[in-house]
Amino acid sequence: MTAEPSLEKTATNGIRIALGIGGVLSVILGILIVVWPGKTAMVVTAIIAIYAIIAGLVYAGLGIFSKQSGVWSRIGHIVLGVLFVIGGIIAFMNLGATTAFLLVFLGILLGVMWIVEGAVALSTLGDAPSKGWTIFFAIMSIIAGVVLLFSPLWGAIVLWWLLGISAIVLGIIQIFRAFSFGK
């Protein structure tokens, strides 16, 4: 006669496995980003291009086969689908330039967001429980945003490396959590 594991033990083991797998995948991704930052960024760009093509085909299919939609809705879906497919194909035709463009775009976007975040922090200064930390955060956010705006490509590359290093460190922590969870 075999004793079946309790539901609690099964759930704990499932969580430990999930934590462990997540940690290992995070470490692998982090190592790939740190060792081959450009190639890994190109792979991410290729995944985005594949998504664009698939989404384009879905939108075009909705436009072509959706009999309940109105004419303009169907035309809009078809046009959107064609644009997505064209964008995905163009991205694949010059993956390096598309990767650089995405890095610059993300650098500018993050720069603007950090500047706005700093301004918002300053605007809520009257309600902040710690005015000193709020001012410090706002100034650092605005400075980081301005630096990114003046050098968005280099800023995005540095952030990409930091993402890789963070993924490695957090993945290792996650693996240790997997071994110690539920004990």
C-alpha positions as CSV (number, residue, x, y, z in Angstrom):
1,M,0.0,0.0,0.0
2,T,1.5,3.4,-1.0
3,A,0.7,6.6,0.7
4,E,-0.2,9.4,-1.7
5,P,1.5,12.7,-1.0
6,S,-0.8,15.3,0.6
7,L,-2.3,18.1,-1.5
8,E,-0.1,20.6,0.5
9,K,3.1,18.6,-0.3
10,T,2.1,18.4,-4.0
11,A,1.5,22.1,-4.2
12,T,4.7,22.9,-2.4
13,N,6.7,20.7,-4.8
14,G,4.9,22.4,-7.8
15,I,5.8,25.8,-6.5
16,R,9.5,24.7,-5.9
17,I,9.7,23.4,-9.4
18,A,8.2,26.5,-10.9
19,L,10.6,28.7,-8.9
20,G,13.5,26.6,-10.0
21,I,12.6,26.6,-13.7
22,G,11.9,30.3,-13.6
23,G,15.3,30.9,-11.9
24,V,17.2,28.8,-14.4
25,L,15.5,30.5,-17.3
26,S,16.3,33.9,-15.8
27,V,20.0,33.0,-15.4
28,I,20.2,31.7,-19.0
29,L,18.6,34.8,-20.4
30,G,20.8,37.0,-18.3
31,I,23.9,35.2,-19.4
32,L,22.8,35.5,-23.1
33,I,22.3,39.2,-22.7
34,V,25.6,39.8,-20.9
35,V,27.7,37.5,-23.2
36,W,26.0,38.4,-26.5
37,P,24.1,41.6,-26.0
38,G,23.8,42.5,-29.7
39,K,22.8,39.0,-30.8
40,T,20.3,38.7,-28.0
41,A,18.8,42.0,-28.8
42,M,18.5,40.9,-32.5
43,V,16.7,37.7,-31.4
44,V,14.2,39.9,-29.4
45,T,13.8,42.1,-32.5
46,A,13.2,39.0,-34.6
47,I,10.6,37.8,-32.1
48,I,8.8,41.1,-32.4
49,A,9.0,40.9,-36.2
50,I,7.5,37.4,-36.1
51,Y,4.7,38.7,-33.8
52,A,4.0,41.6,-36.3
53,I,3.7,39.2,-39.2
54,I,1.4,36.8,-37.3
55,A,-0.7,39.7,-36.0
56,G,-0.9,41.1,-39.5
57,L,-2.2,37.8,-40.8
58,V,-4.7,37.6,-38.0
59,Y,-6.0,41.2,-38.7
60,A,-6.1,40.6,-42.4
61,G,-8.0,37.3,-41.8
62,L,-10.5,39.1,-39.6
63,G,-11.0,41.7,-42.3
64,I,-11.5,39.1,-45.0
65,F,-13.5,36.5,-43.2
66,S,-15.6,38.5,-40.7
67,K,-19.0,38.7,-42.3
68,Q,-20.7,40.4,-39.3
69,S,-18.4,43.5,-39.4
70,G,-19.2,46.6,-41.5
71,V,-17.3,47.4,-44.7
72,W,-15.1,50.1,-43.0
73,S,-14.2,47.8,-40.1
74,R,-13.2,45.0,-42.5
75,I,-11.2,47.4,-44.7
76,G,-9.5,48.8,-41.5
77,H,-8.6,45.3,-40.4
78,I,-7.1,44.4,-43.8
79,V,-5.1,47.6,-44.0
80,L,-3.8,47.1,-40.5
81,G,-2.9,43.5,-41.2
82,V,-1.0,44.5,-44.4
83,L,0.9,47.2,-42.5
84,F,1.8,44.8,-39.7
85,V,3.0,42.2,-42.3
86,I,5.0,44.8,-44.2
87,G,6.5,46.1,-40.9
88,G,7.5,42.6,-39.9
89,I,9.1,41.8,-43.3
90,I,11.0,45.1,-43.3
91,A,12.3,44.3,-39.8
92,F,13.6,41.0,-41.0
93,M,15.2,42.5,-44.1
94,N,17.5,44.6,-41.9
95,L,17.5,43.1,-38.5
96,G,20.5,45.0,-37.3
97,A,19.1,48.5,-38.2
98,T,15.7,47.6,-36.7
99,T,17.4,46.5,-33.5
100,A,19.3,49.8,-33.3
101,F,16.2,51.7,-34.1
102,L,14.3,49.9,-31.3
103,L,17.1,50.5,-28.8
104,V,17.1,54.3,-29.7
105,F,13.3,54.4,-29.5
106,L,13.3,52.7,-26.1
107,G,16.1,54.9,-24.9
108,I,14.1,58.1,-25.9
109,L,10.9,56.7,-24.5
110,L,12.5,55.8,-21.2
111,G,14.2,59.2,-21.0
112,V,10.9,61.0,-21.5
113,M,9.1,58.8,-19.0
114,W,11.8,59.4,-16.4
115,I,11.6,63.1,-16.9
116,V,7.8,63.0,-16.6
117,E,8.0,60.8,-13.6
118,G,10.4,63.2,-11.9
119,A,8.1,66.1,-12.7
120,V,5.1,64.2,-11.3
121,A,7.0,63.4,-8.1
122,L,7.8,67.1,-7.7
123,S,4.1,68.0,-8.3
124,T,3.0,65.7,-5.5
125,L,5.7,67.0,-3.1
126,G,3.0,68.6,-0.8
127,D,1.4,65.1,-0.2
128,A,4.7,63.2,0.2
129,P,5.4,61.8,3.6
130,S,9.2,62.2,3.0
131,K,9.9,65.4,1.1
132,G,13.7,64.8,1.1
133,W,13.4,61.4,-0.6
134,T,10.8,62.7,-3.0
135,I,13.0,65.6,-4.1
136,F,16.0,63.2,-4.4
137,F,14.0,60.7,-6.5
138,A,12.6,63.5,-8.7
139,I,16.1,65.0,-9.3
140,M,17.6,61.6,-10.1
141,S,14.7,60.7,-12.4
142,I,15.0,63.9,-14.3
143,I,18.8,63.6,-14.6
144,A,18.6,60.0,-15.8
145,G,15.9,61.0,-18.3
146,V,18.0,63.9,-19.7
147,V,21.1,61.6,-20.0
148,L,19.0,59.1,-21.9
149,L,17.7,61.7,-24.2
150,F,21.2,63.0,-25.0
151,S,22.5,59.5,-25.7
152,P,19.5,57.1,-26.2
153,L,21.5,54.3,-27.9
154,W,24.2,54.1,-25.3
155,G,21.7,54.5,-22.5
156,A,19.6,51.6,-23.9
157,I,22.7,49.4,-24.2
158,V,23.7,50.1,-20.6
159,L,20.1,49.4,-19.5
160,W,20.2,46.1,-21.6
161,W,23.4,45.0,-19.8
162,L,21.9,45.9,-16.4
163,L,18.8,43.9,-17.4
164,G,21.1,40.9,-18.1
165,I,23.0,41.3,-14.8
166,S,19.8,41.7,-12.9
167,A,18.3,38.6,-14.6
168,I,21.4,36.5,-13.5
169,V,21.3,37.7,-9.9
170,L,17.5,37.4,-9.5
171,G,17.6,34.0,-11.2
172,I,20.2,32.7,-8.7
173,I,18.1,34.1,-5.9
174,Q,15.1,32.3,-7.4
175,I,16.9,29.0,-7.6
176,F,17.9,29.3,-3.9
177,R,14.3,30.1,-3.1
178,A,13.2,26.9,-4.9
179,F,15.5,24.8,-2.7
180,S,14.3,26.5,0.5
181,F,10.6,27.0,-0.2
182,G,8.3,25.1,2.2
183,K,11.1,23.9,4.5
